[in-house]
Amino acid sequence: MIFLRNLLTETSHDAIINKLSRERETLVKTCVSFTKRQSKN
């Protein structure tokens, strides 16, 4: 039973990390495009 719970915890942890890394990528892309627009002005 403990093994099963650990497995579930690890899975949710991985999912959280994946979600965070995707959001960070989006944030970086947004910052880059914003910076490029600013430098044009």
C-alpha positions as YAML, in Angstrom:
chain: A
units: angstrom
residues:
- id: 1
  name: MET
  ca: [0.00, 0.00, 0.00]
- id: 2
  name: ILE
  ca: [2.83, 2.40, 0.86]
- id: 3
  name: PHE
  ca: [4.53, 1.55, -2.43]
- id: 4
  name: LEU
  ca: [1.37, 2.43, -4.35]
- id: 5
  name: ARG
  ca: [1.06, 5.76, -2.54]
- id: 6
  name: ASN
  ca: [4.70, 6.61, -3.28]
- id: 7
  name: LEU
  ca: [4.11, 5.81, -6.93]
- id: 8
  name: LEU
  ca: [1.13, 8.15, -7.06]
- id: 9
  name: THR
  ca: [3.08, 10.91, -5.34]
- id: 10
  name: GLU
  ca: [5.97, 10.59, -7.78]
- id: 11
  name: THR
  ca: [3.58, 10.69, -10.73]
- id: 12
  name: SER
  ca: [1.84, 13.84, -9.54]
- id: 13
  name: HIS
  ca: [5.23, 15.39, -8.76]
- id: 14
  name: ASP
  ca: [6.41, 14.73, -12.33]
- id: 15
  name: ALA
  ca: [3.19, 16.20, -13.69]
- id: 16
  name: ILE
  ca: [3.69, 19.34, -11.61]
- id: 17
  name: ILE
  ca: [7.28, 19.71, -12.83]
- id: 18
  name: ASN
  ca: [6.20, 19.26, -16.45]
- id: 19
  name: LYS
  ca: [3.47, 21.87, -16.02]
- id: 20
  name: LEU
  ca: [5.89, 24.34, -14.44]
- id: 21
  name: SER
  ca: [8.53, 23.87, -17.13]
- id: 22
  name: ARG
  ca: [5.91, 24.40, -19.85]
- id: 23
  name: GLU
  ca: [4.69, 27.57, -18.16]
- id: 24
  name: ARG
  ca: [8.27, 28.80, -17.80]
- id: 25
  name: GLU
  ca: [8.89, 28.22, -21.52]
- id: 26
  name: THR
  ca: [5.79, 30.25, -22.36]
- id: 27
  name: LEU
  ca: [6.92, 33.00, -20.01]
- id: 28
  name: VAL
  ca: [10.40, 33.08, -21.58]
- id: 29
  name: LYS
  ca: [8.93, 33.28, -25.09]
- id: 30
  name: THR
  ca: [6.67, 36.13, -24.01]
- id: 31
  name: CYS
  ca: [9.58, 38.01, -22.44]
- id: 32
  name: VAL
  ca: [11.76, 37.51, -25.52]
- id: 33
  name: SER
  ca: [9.10, 38.75, -27.94]
- id: 34
  name: PHE
  ca: [8.36, 41.71, -25.64]
- id: 35
  name: THR
  ca: [12.07, 42.59, -25.45]
- id: 36
  name: LYS
  ca: [12.40, 42.43, -29.23]
- id: 37
  name: ARG
  ca: [9.43, 44.75, -29.63]
- id: 38
  name: GLN
  ca: [10.88, 47.20, -27.09]
- id: 39
  name: SER
  ca: [14.26, 47.32, -28.82]
- id: 40
  name: LYS
  ca: [12.60, 48.21, -32.15]
- id: 41
  name: ASN
  ca: [11.03, 51.36, -30.68]
...
